[in-house]
Amino acid sequence: MSKYIIAYLIEMNAVFKALNDPTRRQILELLKEKDMNAGEIAEKFNISKPSISHHLDILKRADLITSEKKGQFVEYSLNTTILEDLLNWILTLK
């Protein structure tokens, strides 16, 4: 197997791991509507801010979201590119 294919499979494993959790899927749904900072995201859940940060970290490592420093806050956005890659991969299984 080529290094490219192995890297791609590792990336897809991270994506599926990230999508496996309902909280992370809800975060993606929120970011689908608008970009948000961690505090805004945390307000939507009944879990601790460190737990939200952990979920955001997993989503970032899976490249499902991006972050950008804006003043004193970090704003999170949905990364649609990786989702398009995932959909294309799923379609190859057809």
C-alpha positions in Angstrom: 0.0 0.0 0.0 1.3 3.4 -0.8 2.1 6.0 1.8 -0.7 8.2 0.4 -3.3 5.5 0.9 -2.1 4.7 4.4 -2.2 8.4 5.4 -5.7 8.8 3.9 -6.9 5.8 5.9 -5.5 7.1 9.1 -7.2 10.5 8.4 -10.5 8.7 7.7 -10.2 6.7 11.0 -9.8 10.0 12.9 -12.9 11.4 11.1 -15.0 8.3 12.0 -13.7 8.4 15.6 -14.7 12.1 15.9 -18.1 11.5 14.4 -18.8 8.6 16.7 -19.7 10.9 19.6 -23.1 12.6 19.8 -21.7 15.7 21.4 -19.2 16.2 18.6 -21.9 15.7 16.0 -24.0 18.3 17.8 -21.1 20.7 17.7 -20.8 20.2 14.0 -24.5 20.9 13.6 -24.0 24.2 15.6 -21.0 25.2 13.4 -23.0 24.4 10.3 -25.3 27.4 11.2 -22.5 29.9 12.1 -18.9 30.2 13.4 -18.6 30.2 17.1 -16.1 30.4 19.9 -15.7 27.8 22.6 -17.7 29.8 25.2 -20.6 30.1 22.8 -20.5 26.4 22.0 -20.3 25.5 25.7 -23.4 27.5 26.4 -25.4 25.0 24.3 -24.4 22.0 26.4 -24.7 20.9 30.0 -21.1 19.7 30.3 -17.9 21.4 31.5 -15.9 23.8 29.4 -12.8 21.5 29.6 -15.0 18.7 28.1 -16.1 21.0 25.3 -12.4 21.9 24.7 -11.6 18.2 24.5 -14.3 17.6 21.9 -13.1 20.6 19.9 -9.6 19.2 20.0 -10.7 15.9 18.6 -12.7 17.6 15.9 -9.7 19.7 15.0 -7.4 16.7 14.9 -9.8 15.0 12.5 -9.8 18.2 10.4 -13.6 18.5 10.7 -13.3 22.0 12.1 -10.8 24.9 11.8 -9.9 27.6 14.3 -8.8 31.2 13.9 -7.7 33.5 16.7 -9.9 36.7 16.7 -8.9 39.0 19.4 -8.9 37.2 22.7 -11.2 34.4 21.4 -10.6 31.4 19.1 -13.4 31.1 16.5 -14.3 27.6 15.2 -15.6 26.9 11.8 -16.9 23.8 10.0 -14.3 22.4 7.5 -16.5 21.3 4.6 -13.5 20.1 2.5 -13.0 17.0 4.7 -16.7 16.3 4.7 -16.6 16.4 0.9 -13.7 14.0 0.9 -15.6 11.7 3.3 -18.7 11.7 1.0 -16.6 11.0 -2.0 -14.9 8.0 -0.3 -18.3 6.6 0.8 -19.6 6.9 -2.8 -16.6 4.8 -4.0 -18.0 1.9 -1.8 -21.1 1.8 -3.9 
